[in-house]
Amino acid sequence: MMEGTARKFGDDVNTDEIIPARYLNTTDPAELARHCMEDADPEFMKKAKPGDFIVAGENFGCGSSREHAPIAIKAAKIAAVIARSYARIFYRNAINTGLVIIESSEAADGISDGDRIRVDLTAGVIENITKRKKYRALPFPPEMQEIINAGGLMEFIKKKTAG
């Protein structure tokens, strides 16, 4: 169960808005986090608190295939991204890096910036506490949940091969 504040964005948020290319000279997650969403909202990191959610429209994470984007979001301690849909390479990179992403059109449409929300990943329920509404999301298959819970694909593989 996760609870936090929604930080709302629109459609087609691209990877350069998530982490601007001018910061790609580092792979340090903490440094990437400092600039998370900077070109979409220059005040994002001043407003966002650990455990908050990014809520967006269609095609979140479009653009390049770099893993810096989900790493920046995860390192910024964003609990999850909730969107209508994701660019396919961002979706895969998010799973690989252990970033929780949730696909739900009704939640993306019904949640406003600043709404307080609670997410139950196991049940696939997103609750808008502010508006007293619930939205459904398909839960990830068990193996994908294991990858995310392990912290990403590499950690998942390490745990599987160590046992």
Secondary structure as UniProt FT lines:
FT   STRAND          2..8
FT   HELIX           15..18
FT   HELIX           21..23
FT   TURN            24..25
FT   HELIX           29..34
FT   TURN            35..40
FT   TURN            42..43
FT   HELIX           44..47
FT   TURN            50..51
FT   STRAND          53..56
FT   HELIX           68..75
FT   TURN            76..77
FT   STRAND          80..83
FT   HELIX           88..97
FT   STRAND          101..103
FT   HELIX           105..110
FT   TURN            113..114
FT   STRAND          116..120
FT   TURN            121..124
FT   STRAND          125..128
FT   TURN            129..132
FT   STRAND          133..136
FT   HELIX           142..150
FT   HELIX           153..162
//
